[in-house]
Amino acid sequence: MQIIVRDNNVDQALRVLKKKLQREGIYRELKLRKHYEKPSEKRARQYAAAIRRAKKADRKRAEKDG
């Protein structure tokens, strides 16, 4: 990953870097790896995420259909 610093504006370059890291899910990955997660907890988390995705897709589909 490469961030270009323009006009010695390091603050803006850091902002861009943080946004890219967040978009790629690096922060989420670090948070998950910080502590051990039991396999049952991992399955429950993934199941809950799948339900959230399905509900969101249903809402978008219902909104699109009218």
All heavy atoms as a GROMACS GRO file, in nm:
protein
  557
    1MET      N    1   0.085  -0.116   0.000
    1MET     CA    2   0.000   0.000   0.000
    1MET      C    3   0.090   0.123   0.000
    1MET      O    4   0.189   0.128   0.073
    1MET     CB    5  -0.088  -0.002   0.125
    1MET     CG    6  -0.187   0.108   0.130
    1MET     SD    7  -0.297   0.103   0.272
    1MET     CE    8  -0.368  -0.057   0.258
    2GLN      N    9   0.054   0.220  -0.081
    2GLN     CA   10   0.137   0.337  -0.095
    2GLN      C   11   0.050   0.462  -0.083
    2GLN      O   12  -0.055   0.473  -0.146
    2GLN     CB   13   0.208   0.336  -0.230
    2GLN     CG   14   0.304   0.450  -0.249
    2GLN     CD   15   0.376   0.438  -0.382
    2GLN    OE1   16   0.342   0.352  -0.465
    2GLN    NE2   17   0.473   0.521  -0.404
    3ILE      N   18   0.096   0.556   0.000
    3ILE     CA   19   0.027   0.683   0.018
    3ILE      C   20   0.124   0.792  -0.024
    3ILE      O   21   0.238   0.796   0.020
    3ILE     CB   22  -0.014   0.705   0.166
    3ILE    CG1   23  -0.098   0.589   0.217
    3ILE    CG2   24  -0.087   0.836   0.181
    3ILE    CD1   25  -0.229   0.571   0.148
    4ILE      N   26   0.078   0.883  -0.107
    4ILE     CA   27   0.163   0.992  -0.156
    4ILE      C   28   0.137   1.116  -0.071
    4ILE      O   29   0.022   1.157  -0.052
    4ILE     CB   30   0.133   1.022  -0.304
    4ILE    CG1   31   0.165   0.898  -0.388
    4ILE    CG2   32   0.213   1.143  -0.351
    4ILE    CD1   33   0.121   0.908  -0.532
    5VAL      N   34   0.246   1.175  -0.018
    5VAL     CA   35   0.237   1.298   0.060
    5VAL      C   36   0.256   1.414  -0.036
    5VAL      O   37   0.360   1.426  -0.101
    5VAL     CB   38   0.344   1.301   0.172
    5VAL    CG1   39   0.334   1.431   0.250
    5VAL    CG2   40   0.329   1.181   0.263
    6ARG      N   41   0.156   1.500  -0.044
    6ARG     CA   42   0.163   1.614  -0.135
    6ARG      C   43   0.180   1.742  -0.054
    6ARG      O   44   0.112   1.763   0.046
    6ARG     CB   45   0.036   1.624  -0.218
    6ARG     CG   46   0.020   1.506  -0.310
    6ARG     CD   47  -0.094   1.529  -0.409
    6ARG     NE   48  -0.103   1.414  -0.498
    6ARG     CZ   49  -0.214   1.348  -0.521
    6ARG    NH1   50  -0.325   1.384  -0.464
    6ARG    NH2   51  -0.213   1.245  -0.603
    7ASP      N   52   0.270   1.828  -0.097
    7ASP     CA   53   0.294   1.959  -0.035
    7ASP      C   54   0.326   1.948   0.114
    7ASP      O   55   0.283   2.031   0.194
    7ASP     CB   56   0.173   2.051  -0.055
    7ASP     CG   57   0.144   2.077  -0.200
    7ASP    OD1   58   0.240   2.080  -0.280
    7ASP    OD2   59   0.025   2.093  -0.235
    8ASN      N   60   0.399   1.843   0.152
    8ASN     CA   61   0.437   1.819   0.293
    8ASN      C   62   0.316   1.814   0.386
    8ASN      O   63   0.325   1.848   0.503
    8ASN     CB   64   0.536   1.925   0.342
    8ASN     CG   65   0.674   1.899   0.289
    8ASN    OD1   66   0.709   1.785   0.259
    8ASN    ND2   67   0.754   2.004   0.277
    9ASN      N   68   0.203   1.774   0.336
    9ASN     CA   69   0.081   1.765   0.415
    9ASN      C   70   0.068   1.622   0.470
    9ASN      O   71  -0.005   1.539   0.416
    9ASN     CB   72  -0.040   1.803   0.330
    9ASN     CG   73  -0.162   1.830   0.415
    9ASN    OD1   74  -0.163   1.799   0.533
    9ASN    ND2   75  -0.265   1.886   0.354
   10VAL      N   76   0.139   1.597   0.580
   10VAL     CA   77   0.143   1.464   0.639
   10VAL      C   78   0.009   1.429   0.704
   10VAL      O   79  -0.032   1.314   0.702
   10VAL     CB   80   0.259   1.455   0.742
   10VAL    CG1   81   0.261   1.320   0.810
   10VAL    CG2   82   0.391   1.481   0.673
   11ASP      N   83  -0.057   1.530   0.761
   11ASP     CA   84  -0.186   1.504   0.826
   11ASP      C   85  -0.288   1.447   0.728
   11ASP      O   86  -0.358   1.350   0.759
   11ASP     CB   87  -0.241   1.632   0.890
   11ASP     CG   88  -0.156   1.679   1.007
   11ASP    OD1   89  -0.096   1.592   1.073
   11ASP    OD2   90  -0.152   1.801   1.031
   12GLN      N   91  -0.295   1.504   0.610
   12GLN     CA   92  -0.390   1.454   0.511
   12GLN      C   93  -0.350   1.315   0.463
   12GLN      O   94  -0.435   1.229   0.442
   12GLN     CB   95  -0.401   1.548   0.392
   12GLN     CG   96  -0.506   1.505   0.294
   12GLN     CD   97  -0.531   1.608   0.186
   12GLN    OE1   98  -0.471   1.714   0.189
   12GLN    NE2   99  -0.618   1.577   0.094
   13ALA      N  100  -0.219   1.291   0.449
   13ALA     CA  101  -0.172   1.159   0.407
   13ALA      C  102  -0.208   1.054   0.513
   13ALA      O  103  -0.248   0.942   0.478
   13ALA     CB  104  -0.022   1.162   0.384
   14LEU      N  105  -0.196   1.089   0.641
   14LEU     CA  106  -0.234   0.996   0.748
   14LEU      C  107  -0.384   0.967   0.742
   14LEU      O  108  -0.427   0.853   0.762
   14LEU     CB  109  -0.198   1.054   0.885
   14LEU     CG  110  -0.055   1.030   0.930
   14LEU    CD1  111  -0.028   1.105   1.059
   14LEU    CD2  112  -0.028   0.882   0.948
   15ARG      N  113  -0.464   1.070   0.716
   15ARG     CA  114  -0.608   1.052   0.706
   15ARG      C  115  -0.642   0.955   0.593
   15ARG      O  116  -0.726   0.866   0.608
   15ARG     CB  117  -0.675   1.187   0.681
   15ARG     CG  118  -0.789   1.213   0.776
   15ARG     CD  119  -0.854   1.348   0.757
   15ARG     NE  120  -0.761   1.456   0.789
   15ARG     CZ  121  -0.740   1.563   0.713
   15ARG    NH1  122  -0.806   1.579   0.600
   15ARG    NH2  123  -0.655   1.656   0.749
   16VAL      N  124  -0.574   0.972   0.479
   16VAL     CA  125  -0.598   0.884   0.365
   16VAL      C  126  -0.557   0.742   0.399
   16VAL      O  127  -0.627   0.646   0.367
   16VAL     CB  128  -0.521   0.936   0.241
   16VAL    CG1  129  -0.525   0.835   0.128
   16VAL    CG2  130  -0.577   1.069   0.196
   17LEU      N  131  -0.442   0.726   0.467
   17LEU     CA  132  -0.395   0.593   0.506
   17LEU      C  133  -0.495   0.525   0.599
   17LEU      O  134  -0.530   0.408   0.579
   17LEU     CB  135  -0.258   0.603   0.574
   17LEU     CG  136  -0.204   0.474   0.633
   17LEU    CD1  137  -0.176   0.372   0.522
   17LEU    CD2  138  -0.080   0.500   0.714
   18LYS      N  139  -0.542   0.596   0.699
   18LYS     CA  140  -0.638   0.539   0.794
   18LYS      C  141  -0.766   0.497   0.723
   18LYS      O  142  -0.823   0.392   0.751
   18LYS     CB  143  -0.669   0.639   0.905
   18LYS     CG  144  -0.556   0.656   1.004
   18LYS     CD  145  -0.592   0.756   1.111
   18LYS     CE  146  -0.479   0.776   1.207
   18LYS     NZ  147  -0.512   0.873   1.312
   19LYS      N  148  -0.811   0.578   0.628
   19LYS     CA  149  -0.934   0.545   0.554
   19LYS      C  150  -0.914   0.418   0.471
   19LYS      O  151  -1.000   0.331   0.467
   19LYS     CB  152  -0.974   0.661   0.464
   19LYS     CG  153  -1.108   0.642   0.397
   19LYS     CD  154  -1.146   0.761   0.314
   19LYS     CE  155  -1.208   0.865   0.404
   19LYS     NZ  156  -1.269   0.976   0.329
   20LYS      N  157  -0.796   0.406   0.408
   20LYS     CA  158  -0.768   0.286   0.328
   20LYS      C  159  -0.761   0.162   0.417
   20LYS      O  160  -0.813   0.056   0.381
   20LYS     CB  161  -0.637   0.302   0.251
   20LYS     CG  162  -0.649   0.385   0.127
   20LYS     CD  163  -0.522   0.381   0.046
   20LYS     CE  164  -0.536   0.459  -0.082
   20LYS     NZ  165  -0.420   0.445  -0.170
   21LEU      N  166  -0.696   0.176   0.533
   21LEU     CA  167  -0.685   0.062   0.625
   21LEU      C  168  -0.822   0.019   0.674
   21LEU      O  169  -0.851  -0.100   0.684
   21LEU     CB  170  -0.595   0.098   0.744
   21LEU     CG  171  -0.446   0.112   0.714
   21LEU    CD1  172  -0.372   0.162   0.837
   21LEU    CD2  173  -0.387  -0.018   0.666
   22GLN      N  174  -0.906   0.117   0.704
   22GLN     CA  175  -1.040   0.083   0.752
   22GLN      C  176  -1.122   0.016   0.642
   22GLN      O  177  -1.194  -0.080   0.666
   22GLN     CB  178  -1.111   0.209   0.800
   22GLN     CG  179  -1.244   0.180   0.864
   22GLN     CD  180  -1.304   0.304   0.926
   22GLN    OE1  181  -1.259   0.414   0.902
   22GLN    NE2  182  -1.405   0.287   1.006
   23ARG      N  183  -1.109   0.065   0.519
   23ARG     CA  184  -1.185   0.008   0.407
   23ARG      C  185  -1.144  -0.136   0.382
   23ARG      O  186  -1.227  -0.218   0.344
   23ARG     CB  187  -1.160   0.092   0.281
   23ARG     CG  188  -1.284   0.107   0.198
   23ARG     CD  189  -1.262   0.193   0.076
   23ARG     NE  190  -1.270   0.335   0.109
   23ARG     CZ  191  -1.189   0.428   0.062
   23ARG    NH1  192  -1.094   0.398  -0.022
   23ARG    NH2  193  -1.204   0.554   0.095
   24GLU      N  194  -1.017  -0.168   0.401
   24GLU     CA  195  -0.971  -0.304   0.376
   24GLU      C  196  -0.994  -0.396   0.496
   24GLU      O  197  -0.966  -0.515   0.488
   24GLU     CB  198  -0.823  -0.302   0.339
   24GLU     CG  199  -0.798  -0.241   0.204
   24GLU     CD  200  -0.657  -0.264   0.155
   24GLU    OE1  201  -0.584  -0.345   0.215
   24GLU    OE2  202  -0.621  -0.200   0.056
   25GLY      N  203  -1.042  -0.342   0.607
   25GLY     CA  204  -1.075  -0.425   0.722
   25GLY      C  205  -0.957  -0.460   0.811
   25GLY      O  206  -0.964  -0.555   0.889
   26ILE      N  207  -0.849  -0.384   0.803
   26ILE     CA  208  -0.731  -0.412   0.883
   26ILE      C  209  -0.760  -0.391   1.031
   26ILE      O  210  -0.721  -0.472   1.116
   26ILE     CB  211  -0.612  -0.324   0.838
   26ILE    CG1  212  -0.581  -0.345   0.690
   26ILE    CG2  213  -0.490  -0.349   0.925
   26ILE    CD1  214  -0.530  -0.481   0.655
   27TYR      N  215  -0.830  -0.282   1.064
   27TYR     CA  216  -0.860  -0.254   1.205
   27TYR      C  217  -0.948  -0.363   1.265
   27TYR      O  218  -0.927  -0.405   1.379
   27TYR     CB  219  -0.928  -0.118   1.219
   27TYR     CG  220  -0.836  -0.001   1.192
   27TYR    CD1  221  -0.873   0.101   1.106
   27TYR    CD2  222  -0.712   0.008   1.252
   27TYR    CE1  223  -0.790   0.208   1.081
   27TYR    CE2  224  -0.628   0.113   1.228
   27TYR     CZ  225  -0.667   0.213   1.142
   27TYR     OH  226  -0.584   0.319   1.119
   28ARG      N  227  -1.046  -0.409   1.188
   28ARG     CA  228  -1.134  -0.515   1.237
   28ARG      C  229  -1.054  -0.643   1.262
   28ARG      O  230  -1.073  -0.712   1.362
   28ARG     CB  231  -1.246  -0.540   1.134
   28ARG     CG  232  -1.353  -0.632   1.184
   28ARG     CD  233  -1.465  -0.651   1.083
   28ARG     NE  234  -1.506  -0.530   1.013
   28ARG     CZ  235  -1.497  -0.512   0.881
   28ARG    NH1  236  -1.451  -0.608   0.804
   28ARG    NH2  237  -1.536  -0.400   0.825
   29GLU      N  238  -0.964  -0.672   1.169
   29GLU     CA  239  -0.879  -0.791   1.181
   29GLU      C  240  -0.792  -0.783   1.306
   29GLU      O  241  -0.778  -0.880   1.382
   29GLU     CB  242  -0.791  -0.803   1.057
   29GLU     CG  243  -0.703  -0.924   1.053
   29GLU     CD  244  -0.775  -1.047   1.002
   29GLU    OE1  245  -0.881  -1.033   0.938
   29GLU    OE2  246  -0.725  -1.157   1.030
   30LEU      N  247  -0.732  -0.666   1.331
   30LEU     CA  248  -0.648  -0.649   1.449
   30LEU      C  249  -0.730  -0.668   1.577
   30LEU      O  250  -0.683  -0.730   1.672
   30LEU     CB  251  -0.584  -0.511   1.449
   30LEU     CG  252  -0.469  -0.490   1.351
   30LEU    CD1  253  -0.425  -0.345   1.352
   30LEU    CD2  254  -0.353  -0.581   1.385
   31LYS      N  255  -0.849  -0.612   1.578
   31LYS     CA  256  -0.934  -0.624   1.696
   31LYS      C  257  -0.968  -0.770   1.723
   31LYS      O  258  -0.967  -0.816   1.838
   31LYS     CB  259  -1.062  -0.543   1.675
   31LYS     CG  260  -1.154  -0.541   1.794
   31LYS     CD  261  -1.277  -0.457   1.764
   31LYS     CE  262  -1.375  -0.464   1.879
   31LYS     NZ  263  -1.500  -0.396   1.850
   32LEU      N  264  -0.998  -0.847   1.616
   32LEU     CA  265  -1.033  -0.987   1.634
   32LEU      C  266  -0.913  -1.070   1.681
   32LEU      O  267  -0.928  -1.165   1.758
   32LEU     CB  268  -1.088  -1.045   1.504
   32LEU     CG  269  -1.227  -0.998   1.464
   32LEU    CD1  270  -1.263  -1.050   1.326
   32LEU    CD2  271  -1.329  -1.044   1.566
   33ARG      N  272  -0.794  -1.036   1.634
   33ARG     CA  273  -0.676  -1.115   1.668
   33ARG      C  274  -0.611  -1.074   1.800
   33ARG      O  275  -0.517  -1.138   1.844
   33ARG     CB  276  -0.572  -1.103   1.556
   33ARG     CG  277  -0.614  -1.174   1.431
   33ARG     CD  278  -0.512  -1.156   1.323
   33ARG     NE  279  -0.556  -1.219   1.201
   33ARG     CZ  280  -0.486  -1.312   1.138
   33ARG    NH1  281  -0.370  -1.351   1.184
   33ARG    NH2  282  -0.532  -1.364   1.027
   34LYS      N  283  -0.661  -0.968   1.860
   34LYS     CA  284  -0.601  -0.920   1.984
   34LYS      C  285  -0.614  -1.024   2.095
   34LYS      O  286  -0.523  -1.042   2.176
   34LYS     CB  287  -0.668  -0.790   2.026
   34LYS     CG  288  -0.595  -0.715   2.132
   34LYS     CD  289  -0.655  -0.578   2.152
   34LYS     CE  290  -0.572  -0.499   2.251
   34LYS     NZ  291  -0.622  -0.363   2.267
   35HIS      N  292  -0.728  -1.091   2.101
   35HIS     CA  293  -0.752  -1.194   2.201
   35HIS      C  294  -0.800  -1.321   2.132
   35HIS      O  295  -0.859  -1.316   2.025
   35HIS     CB  296  -0.859  -1.149   2.301
   35HIS     CG  297  -0.822  -1.025   2.376
   35HIS    ND1  298  -0.724  -1.023   2.470
   35HIS    CD2  299  -0.867  -0.898   2.366
   35HIS    CE1  300  -0.711  -0.901   2.518
   35HIS    NE2  301  -0.798  -0.822   2.456
   36TYR      N  302  -0.777  -1.434   2.198
   36TYR     CA  303  -0.821  -1.562   2.143
   36TYR      C  304  -0.972  -1.568   2.142
   36TYR      O  305  -1.039  -1.526   2.236
   36TYR     CB  306  -0.765  -1.677   2.226
   36TYR     CG  307  -0.813  -1.811   2.179
   36TYR    CD1  308  -0.763  -1.866   2.062
   36TYR    CD2  309  -0.910  -1.881   2.249
   36TYR    CE1  310  -0.808  -1.989   2.016
   36TYR    CE2  311  -0.955  -2.005   2.204
   36TYR     CZ  312  -0.904  -2.058   2.089
   36TYR     OH  313  -0.948  -2.178   2.043
   37GLU      N  314  -1.026  -1.619   2.034
   37GLU     CA  315  -1.169  -1.636   2.021
   37GLU      C  316  -1.200  -1.784   2.007
   37GLU      O  317  -1.147  -1.851   1.918
   37GLU     CB  318  -1.218  -1.561   1.898
   37GLU     CG  319  -1.366  -1.561   1.881
   37GLU     CD  320  -1.409  -1.480   1.760
   37GLU    OE1  321  -1.330  -1.465   1.667
   37GLU    OE2  322  -1.523  -1.433   1.761
   38LYS      N  323  -1.283  -1.834   2.098
   38LYS     CA  324  -1.319  -1.975   2.092
   38LYS      C  325  -1.392  -2.004   1.961
   38LYS      O  326  -1.461  -1.917   1.908
   38LYS     CB  327  -1.411  -2.010   2.209
   38LYS     CG  328  -1.339  -2.012   2.343
   38LYS     CD  329  -1.433  -2.027   2.461
   38LYS     CE  330  -1.544  -2.124   2.442
   38LYS     NZ  331  -1.630  -2.137   2.561
   39PRO      N  332  -1.376  -2.127   1.910
   39PRO     CA  333  -1.443  -2.161   1.784
   39PRO      C  334  -1.595  -2.142   1.790
   39PRO      O  335  -1.656  -2.098   1.693
   39PRO     CB  336  -1.407  -2.308   1.764
   39PRO     CG  337  -1.278  -2.325   1.834
   39PRO     CD  338  -1.284  -2.233   1.952
   40SER      N  339  -1.656  -2.171   1.905
   40SER     CA  340  -1.801  -2.154   1.916
   40SER      C  341  -1.837  -2.005   1.910
   40SER      O  342  -1.940  -1.968   1.851
   40SER     CB  343  -1.853  -2.214   2.046
   40SER     OG  344  -1.791  -2.153   2.158
   41GLU      N  345  -1.754  -1.919   1.969
   41GLU     CA  346  -1.779  -1.775   1.962
   41GLU      C  347  -1.762  -1.724   1.819
   41GLU      O  348  -1.837  -1.639   1.773
   41GLU     CB  349  -1.685  -1.700   2.056
   41GLU     CG  350  -1.710  -1.727   2.203
   41GLU     CD  351  -1.603  -1.668   2.292
   41GLU    OE1  352  -1.496  -1.627   2.240
   41GLU    OE2  353  -1.625  -1.662   2.414
   42LYS      N  354  -1.664  -1.779   1.751
   42LYS     CA  355  -1.639  -1.739   1.612
   42LYS      C  356  -1.758  -1.776   1.524
   42LYS      O  357  -1.804  -1.695   1.442
   42LYS     CB  358  -1.512  -1.807   1.561
   42LYS     CG  359  -1.471  -1.766   1.423
   42LYS     CD  360  -1.340  -1.831   1.385
   42LYS     CE  361  -1.296  -1.790   1.247
   42LYS     NZ  362  -1.170  -1.851   1.207
   43ARG      N  363  -1.810  -1.899   1.542
   43ARG     CA  364  -1.927  -1.942   1.464
   43ARG      C  365  -2.047  -1.852   1.494
   43ARG      O  366  -2.120  -1.813   1.402
   43ARG     CB  367  -1.961  -2.087   1.496
   43ARG     CG  368  -1.882  -2.189   1.419
   43ARG     CD  369  -1.942  -2.327   1.432
   43ARG     NE  370  -1.963  -2.370   1.569
   43ARG     CZ  371  -1.871  -2.433   1.644
   43ARG    NH1  372  -1.753  -2.461   1.593
   43ARG    NH2  373  -1.899  -2.469   1.766
   44ALA      N  374  -2.067  -1.821   1.622
   44ALA     CA  375  -2.181  -1.737   1.659
   44ALA      C  376  -2.167  -1.598   1.598
   44ALA      O  377  -2.265  -1.540   1.548
   44ALA     CB  378  -2.191  -1.726   1.811
   45ARG      N  379  -2.048  -1.543   1.596
   45ARG     CA  380  -2.024  -1.411   1.538
   45ARG      C  381  -2.049  -1.414   1.388
   45ARG      O  382  -2.115  -1.326   1.332
   45ARG     CB  383  -1.881  -1.366   1.568
   45ARG     CG  384  -1.846  -1.230   1.510
   45ARG     CD  385  -1.706  -1.188   1.546
   45ARG     NE  386  -1.605  -1.289   1.522
   45ARG     CZ  387  -1.552  -1.318   1.402
   45ARG    NH1  388  -1.594  -1.254   1.296
   45ARG    NH2  389  -1.459  -1.410   1.390
   46GLN      N  390  -1.999  -1.518   1.322
   46GLN     CA  391  -2.018  -1.529   1.178
   46GLN      C  392  -2.166  -1.549   1.143
   46GLN      O  393  -2.216  -1.494   1.045
   46GLN     CB  394  -1.934  -1.643   1.121
   46GLN     CG  395  -1.786  -1.612   1.122
   46GLN     CD  396  -1.702  -1.731   1.079
   46GLN    OE1  397  -1.747  -1.845   1.083
   46GLN    NE2  398  -1.578  -1.705   1.041
   47TYR      N  399  -2.236  -1.627   1.223
   47TYR     CA  400  -2.379  -1.650   1.202
   47TYR      C  401  -2.457  -1.520   1.216
   47TYR      O  402  -2.543  -1.487   1.134
   47TYR     CB  403  -2.430  -1.755   1.301
   47TYR     CG  404  -2.576  -1.789   1.288
   47TYR    CD1  405  -2.623  -1.861   1.179
   47TYR    CD2  406  -2.667  -1.748   1.384
   47TYR    CE1  407  -2.757  -1.892   1.166
   47TYR    CE2  408  -2.802  -1.778   1.373
   47TYR     CZ  409  -2.846  -1.850   1.264
   47TYR     OH  410  -2.979  -1.879   1.251
   48ALA      N  411  -2.425  -1.442   1.320
   48ALA     CA  412  -2.492  -1.314   1.342
   48ALA      C  413  -2.464  -1.218   1.227
   48ALA      O  414  -2.553  -1.145   1.182
   48ALA     CB  415  -2.449  -1.253   1.475
   49ALA      N  416  -2.341  -1.219   1.176
   49ALA     CA  417  -2.305  -1.132   1.064
   49ALA      C  418  -2.382  -1.173   0.939
   49ALA      O  419  -2.428  -1.087   0.862
   49ALA     CB  420  -2.155  -1.137   1.039
   50ALA      N  421  -2.400  -1.302   0.919
   50ALA     CA  422  -2.474  -1.351   0.803
   50ALA      C  423  -2.620  -1.307   0.811
   50ALA      O  424  -2.680  -1.268   0.710
   50ALA     CB  425  -2.463  -1.502   0.793
   51ILE      N  426  -2.677  -1.313   0.930
   51ILE     CA  427  -2.815  -1.269   0.949
   51ILE      C  428  -2.827  -1.120   0.920
   51ILE      O  429  -2.921  -1.076   0.851
   51ILE     CB  430  -2.864  -1.302   1.092
   51ILE    CG1  431  -2.881  -1.453   1.107
   51ILE    CG2  432  -2.994  -1.229   1.124
   51ILE    CD1  433  -2.915  -1.498   1.246
   52ARG      N  434  -2.731  -1.041   0.969
   52ARG     CA  435  -2.734  -0.897   0.943
   52ARG      C  436  -2.725  -0.869   0.793
   52ARG      O  437  -2.798  -0.784   0.740
   52ARG     CB  438  -2.619  -0.826   1.015
   52ARG     CG  439  -2.646  -0.799   1.162
   52ARG     CD  440  -2.547  -0.701   1.220
   52ARG     NE  441  -2.409  -0.744   1.207
   52ARG     CZ  442  -2.345  -0.823   1.290
   52ARG    NH1  443  -2.407  -0.871   1.396
   52ARG    NH2  444  -2.218  -0.856   1.271
   53ARG      N  445  -2.636  -0.941   0.723
   53ARG     CA  446  -2.623  -0.921   0.578
   53ARG      C  447  -2.753  -0.957   0.506
   53ARG      O  448  -2.795  -0.886   0.414
   53ARG     CB  449  -2.508  -1.005   0.522
   53ARG     CG  450  -2.371  -0.948   0.548
   53ARG     CD  451  -2.266  -1.018   0.464
   53ARG     NE  452  -2.269  -1.163   0.474
   53ARG     CZ  453  -2.205  -1.235   0.566
   53ARG    NH1  454  -2.132  -1.175   0.657
   53ARG    NH2  455  -2.213  -1.366   0.566
   54ALA      N  456  -2.816  -1.067   0.546
   54ALA     CA  457  -2.940  -1.111   0.482
   54ALA      C  458  -3.052  -1.009   0.504
   54ALA      O  459  -3.126  -0.976   0.411
   54ALA     CB  460  -2.981  -1.248   0.535
   55LYS      N  461  -3.063  -0.958   0.627
   55LYS     CA  462  -3.166  -0.859   0.656
   55LYS      C  463  -3.142  -0.731   0.577
   55LYS      O  464  -3.237  -0.669   0.526
   55LYS     CB  465  -3.171  -0.828   0.806
   55LYS     CG  466  -3.235  -0.938   0.888
   55LYS     CD  467  -3.243  -0.899   1.034
   55LYS     CE  468  -3.309  -1.007   1.116
   55LYS     NZ  469  -3.316  -0.970   1.259
   56LYS      N  470  -3.018  -0.692   0.566
   56LYS     CA  471  -2.984  -0.571   0.491
   56LYS      C  472  -3.020  -0.590   0.343
   56LYS      O  473  -3.077  -0.500   0.280
   56LYS     CB  474  -2.836  -0.538   0.506
   56LYS     CG  475  -2.794  -0.410   0.439
   56LYS     CD  476  -2.649  -0.379   0.466
   56LYS     CE  477  -2.606  -0.250   0.401
   56LYS     NZ  478  -2.464  -0.221   0.426
   57ALA      N  479  -2.988  -0.707   0.288
   57ALA     CA  480  -3.021  -0.736   0.149
   57ALA      C  481  -3.173  -0.734   0.129
   57ALA      O  482  -3.222  -0.684   0.027
   57ALA     CB  483  -2.962  -0.869   0.106
   58ASP      N  484  -3.247  -0.790   0.224
   58ASP     CA  485  -3.393  -0.790   0.215
   58ASP      C  486  -3.448  -0.648   0.216
   58ASP      O  487  -3.540  -0.614   0.141
   58ASP     CB  488  -3.455  -0.871   0.329
   58ASP     CG  489  -3.437  -1.020   0.314
   58ASP    OD1  490  -3.405  -1.063   0.200
   58ASP    OD2  491  -3.454  -1.092   0.413
   59ARG      N  492  -3.393  -0.563   0.305
   59ARG     CA  493  -3.437  -0.425   0.311
   59ARG      C  494  -3.411  -0.352   0.180
   59ARG      O  495  -3.497  -0.281   0.128
   59ARG     CB  496  -3.368  -0.350   0.426
   59ARG     CG  497  -3.424  -0.376   0.562
   59ARG     CD  498  -3.375  -0.275   0.664
   59ARG     NE  499  -3.230  -0.264   0.668
   59ARG     CZ  500  -3.149  -0.335   0.746
   59ARG    NH1  501  -3.200  -0.426   0.827
   59ARG    NH2  502  -3.020  -0.316   0.745
   60LYS      N  503  -3.291  -0.374   0.123
   60LYS     CA  504  -3.258  -0.309  -0.004
   60LYS      C  505  -3.348  -0.358  -0.116
   60LYS      O  506  -3.392  -0.280  -0.200
   60LYS     CB  507  -3.112  -0.333  -0.039
   60LYS     CG  508  -3.016  -0.250   0.042
   60LYS     CD  509  -2.877  -0.258  -0.014
   60LYS     CE  510  -2.789  -0.162   0.060
   60LYS     NZ  511  -2.709  -0.082  -0.029
   61ARG      N  512  -3.376  -0.487  -0.117
   61ARG     CA  513  -3.462  -0.546  -0.219
   61ARG      C  514  -3.604  -0.489  -0.206
   61ARG      O  515  -3.667  -0.454  -0.305
   61ARG     CB  516  -3.464  -0.698  -0.207
   61ARG     CG  517  -3.519  -0.766  -0.330
   61ARG     CD  518  -3.511  -0.918  -0.324
   61ARG     NE  519  -3.380  -0.969  -0.287
   61ARG     CZ  520  -3.353  -1.032  -0.172
   61ARG    NH1  521  -3.448  -1.056  -0.085
   61ARG    NH2  522  -3.232  -1.077  -0.145
   62ALA      N  523  -3.654  -0.479  -0.082
   62ALA     CA  524  -3.789  -0.427  -0.058
   62ALA      C  525  -3.795  -0.279  -0.099
   62ALA      O  526  -3.895  -0.233  -0.155
   62ALA     CB  527  -3.828  -0.444   0.087
   63GLU      N  528  -3.688  -0.205  -0.070
   63GLU     CA  529  -3.684  -0.063  -0.106
   63GLU      C  530  -3.683  -0.046  -0.257
   63GLU      O  531  -3.748   0.042  -0.312
   63GLU     CB  532  -3.561   0.002  -0.044
   63GLU     CG  533  -3.547   0.149  -0.069
   63GLU     CD  534  -3.423   0.205  -0.004
   63GLU    OE1  535  -3.409   0.191   0.117
   63GLU    OE2  536  -3.340   0.262  -0.078
   64LYS      N  537  -3.608  -0.134  -0.323
   64LYS     CA  538  -3.598  -0.128  -0.468
   64LYS      C  539  -3.730  -0.162  -0.536
   64LYS      O  540  -3.770  -0.098  -0.634
   64LYS     CB  541  -3.489  -0.224  -0.516
   64LYS     CG  542  -3.466  -0.225  -0.665
   64LYS     CD  543  -3.360  -0.327  -0.703
   64LYS     CE  544  -3.357  -0.352  -0.849
   64LYS     NZ  545  -3.266  -0.461  -0.884
   65ASP      N  546  -3.799  -0.261  -0.481
   65ASP     CA  547  -3.927  -0.305  -0.539
   65ASP      C  548  -4.039  -0.204  -0.511
   65ASP      O  549  -4.135  -0.197  -0.585
   65ASP     CB  550  -3.967  -0.441  -0.484
   65ASP     CG  551  -3.874  -0.551  -0.534
   65ASP    OD1  552  -3.806  -0.528  -0.635
   65ASP    OD2  553  -3.871  -0.659  -0.471
   66GLY      N  554  -4.023  -0.130  -0.404
   66GLY     CA  555  -4.123  -0.027  -0.378
   66GLY      C  556  -4.214  -0.072  -0.275
   66GLY      O  557  -4.302  -0.047  -0.219
   0.00000   0.00000   0.00000
